[in-house]
């Protein structure tokens, strides 16, 4: 059995077979099975603390929306993020994040659309700011329709809308069942 962390994810590889038999034997084997798998699940379920001072709180940020930051491993009320725009001039802008007393999330001023790499105490962050919502294509809406000679597919009646169709199916199946019983085909 081997356990390790790969790219921040915990992985356990158990290269054994037949461990389930331990549980069914009872006694010391059952206790060993419970202890082994309990320890594995405890290790997998433990929280892996983020060592960065702040991390972006939202996965999706639109241009014009304020950036929300979540407090990381440090308990400082002020954190500084040095943001550099990818493909830009390489100039780093500093964003100061101030957390109110007892708050885990703080907001800063909006930044223009783009992909930003940031350096914070304890590591790096990436912030992606998408174009504002007004530039997104909207779904077309129909205000008035004019029907030509063809029927619109959504307005045609469906068979399941008629109760007599269900009654006809039930009568046909019941009649077939009665006929088989009378002929001796059970």
C-alpha positions as CSV (number, residue, x, y, z in Angstrom):
1,X,0.0,0.0,0.0
2,X,1.3,3.4,-0.9
3,X,-0.1,6.8,-0.2
4,X,1.2,10.1,-1.7
5,X,0.1,13.5,-2.8
6,X,0.2,14.3,-6.5
7,X,-0.5,17.8,-7.6
8,X,-2.3,18.5,-4.3
9,X,-4.5,15.4,-4.6
10,X,-4.2,12.5,-2.2
11,X,-3.8,9.1,-3.8
12,X,-3.8,5.7,-2.2
13,X,-2.8,2.5,-4.1
14,X,-3.6,-0.8,-2.4
15,X,-1.8,-3.6,-4.2
16,X,-3.5,-6.4,-2.4
17,X,-6.5,-8.7,-3.1
18,X,-8.9,-10.5,-0.8
19,X,-8.9,-7.9,2.0
20,X,-12.7,-8.2,2.1
21,X,-12.3,-11.7,3.6
22,X,-10.8,-10.3,6.7
23,X,-14.1,-8.6,7.6
24,X,-16.1,-11.9,7.2
25,X,-13.7,-14.0,9.4
26,X,-14.5,-11.9,12.4
27,X,-12.2,-11.5,15.4
28,X,-8.8,-9.9,14.9
29,X,-9.1,-10.0,11.1
30,X,-12.3,-8.0,11.2
31,X,-10.7,-5.5,13.6
32,X,-7.6,-5.2,11.3
33,X,-9.8,-4.6,8.3
34,X,-11.8,-1.9,10.0
35,X,-8.6,-0.3,11.3
36,X,-6.8,-0.4,7.9
37,X,-9.7,1.1,5.9
38,X,-10.6,3.5,8.6
39,X,-7.0,4.9,8.6
40,X,-7.0,5.1,4.8
41,X,-10.3,7.0,4.7
42,X,-9.3,9.3,7.6
43,X,-6.1,10.2,5.8
44,X,-8.0,10.9,2.5
45,X,-10.7,13.0,4.2
46,X,-8.3,15.2,6.2
47,X,-8.3,18.8,5.1
48,X,-5.3,19.9,3.1
49,X,-4.7,23.4,4.2
50,X,-4.1,26.0,1.5
51,X,-0.8,27.7,2.3
52,X,-1.5,30.9,0.3
53,X,-2.5,34.1,2.1
54,X,-5.6,34.7,-0.1
55,X,-7.3,32.9,-3.0
56,X,-10.1,34.0,-5.4
57,X,-13.4,33.2,-3.8
58,X,-15.4,33.0,-7.1
59,X,-14.7,30.7,-10.0
60,X,-16.3,33.1,-12.5
61,X,-15.7,36.8,-12.5
62,X,-17.2,39.2,-15.0
63,X,-15.6,42.5,-15.9
64,X,-17.0,45.3,-13.8
65,X,-17.7,42.9,-10.8
66,X,-15.6,43.3,-7.7
67,X,-13.0,40.6,-7.0
68,X,-13.9,38.5,-4.0
69,X,-11.0,37.0,-2.1
70,X,-11.1,34.2,0.5
71,X,-8.7,34.2,3.5
72,X,-6.1,31.4,3.2
73,X,-3.7,29.9,5.8
74,X,-2.6,33.2,7.3
75,X,-4.7,35.1,9.8
76,X,-3.5,38.5,8.8
77,X,-6.3,41.1,8.2
78,X,-4.3,42.6,5.2
79,X,-2.9,40.7,2.3
80,X,-1.1,42.0,-0.9
81,X,-1.6,40.3,-4.3
82,X,0.8,41.3,-7.1
83,X,-1.2,40.7,-10.3
84,X,0.5,40.6,-13.8
85,X,-1.6,40.4,-16.9
86,X,-0.7,37.6,-19.3
87,X,0.4,38.9,-22.6
88,X,0.7,42.4,-21.1
89,X,3.6,44.7,-20.6
90,X,4.8,42.6,-17.6
91,X,4.1,45.3,-15.1
92,X,2.7,44.0,-11.8
93,X,-0.2,45.8,-10.1
94,X,-0.6,45.4,-6.4
95,X,-4.0,44.7,-5.0
96,X,-4.4,45.1,-1.2
97,X,-7.1,42.9,0.3
98,X,-8.4,44.0,3.7
99,X,-10.5,41.6,5.7
100,X,-13.0,43.0,8.1
101,X,-12.8,41.6,11.7
102,X,-14.1,38.0,11.7
103,X,-14.7,37.9,8.0
104,X,-13.3,35.2,5.7
105,X,-14.2,36.9,2.4
106,X,-13.2,40.4,1.3
107,X,-13.8,42.3,-2.0
108,X,-11.5,44.5,-4.0
109,X,-12.1,46.9,-6.9
110,X,-12.9,45.4,-10.4
111,X,-10.1,44.9,-12.9
112,X,-10.3,44.8,-16.8
113,X,-11.0,41.5,-18.6
114,X,-8.1,39.2,-19.0
115,X,-6.0,36.4,-17.4
116,X,-3.9,37.5,-14.5
117,X,-1.1,35.6,-12.7
118,X,-0.6,36.7,-9.1
119,X,1.9,36.3,-6.4
120,X,0.8,36.1,-2.8
121,X,2.4,35.1,0.4
122,X,2.6,31.3,0.4
123,X,2.2,30.7,-3.4
124,X,0.6,31.8,-6.6
125,X,-2.9,32.5,-7.8
126,X,-4.6,32.8,-11.2
127,X,-7.5,35.1,-11.8
128,X,-9.6,35.0,-14.9
129,X,-11.9,38.0,-15.6
130,X,-14.3,37.4,-18.4
131,X,-16.0,40.0,-20.6
132,X,-18.9,41.8,-19.0
133,X,-22.4,40.2,-19.3
134,X,-23.6,42.8,-21.7
135,X,-21.3,41.4,-24.4
136,X,-22.7,37.9,-24.1
137,X,-25.0,36.8,-26.9
138,X,-28.6,36.6,-25.8
139,X,-31.0,33.9,-26.6
140,X,-33.4,35.0,-29.3
141,X,-37.0,35.6,-28.2
142,X,-40.0,35.5,-30.4
143,X,-42.7,38.1,-29.7
144,X,-45.2,37.2,-32.3
145,X,-45.6,34.3,-34.7
146,X,-47.5,34.0,-37.9
147,X,-48.6,30.5,-38.9
148,X,-48.3,29.4,-42.4
149,X,-49.7,26.2,-43.8
150,X,-47.3,24.0,-41.9
151,X,-48.0,22.9,-38.3
152,X,-45.4,23.9,-35.8
153,X,-44.0,20.7,-34.1
154,X,-44.4,22.0,-30.6
155,X,-48.1,22.7,-31.0
156,X,-49.1,19.4,-32.6
157,X,-51.2,17.2,-30.2
158,X,-49.4,14.2,-28.7
159,X,-51.0,10.8,-28.3
160,X,-50.1,10.8,-24.6
161,X,-52.4,13.8,-24.1
162,X,-55.5,11.7,-24.8
163,X,-56.8,9.5,-22.0
164,X,-58.7,7.2,-24.4
165,X,-55.3,6.0,-25.8
166,X,-54.3,4.6,-22.3
167,X,-57.7,3.0,-21.9
168,X,-57.4,1.3,-25.3
169,X,-54.0,-0.1,-24.4
170,X,-55.3,-1.4,-21.1
171,X,-58.4,-3.0,-22.7
172,X,-56.2,-4.7,-25.4
173,X,-53.8,-6.1,-22.9
174,X,-56.6,-7.3,-20.6
175,X,-58.5,-8.9,-23.5
176,X,-55.3,-10.7,-24.6
177,X,-54.8,-12.0,-21.1
178,X,-58.4,-13.2,-20.8
179,X,-58.2,-14.9,-24.2
180,X,-54.9,-16.7,-23.2
181,X,-56.5,-17.9,-19.9
182,X,-59.5,-19.4,-21.8
183,X,-57.3,-21.2,-24.3
184,X,-55.3,-22.7,-21.5
185,X,-52.1,-20.8,-22.2
186,X,-51.0,-19.7,-18.8
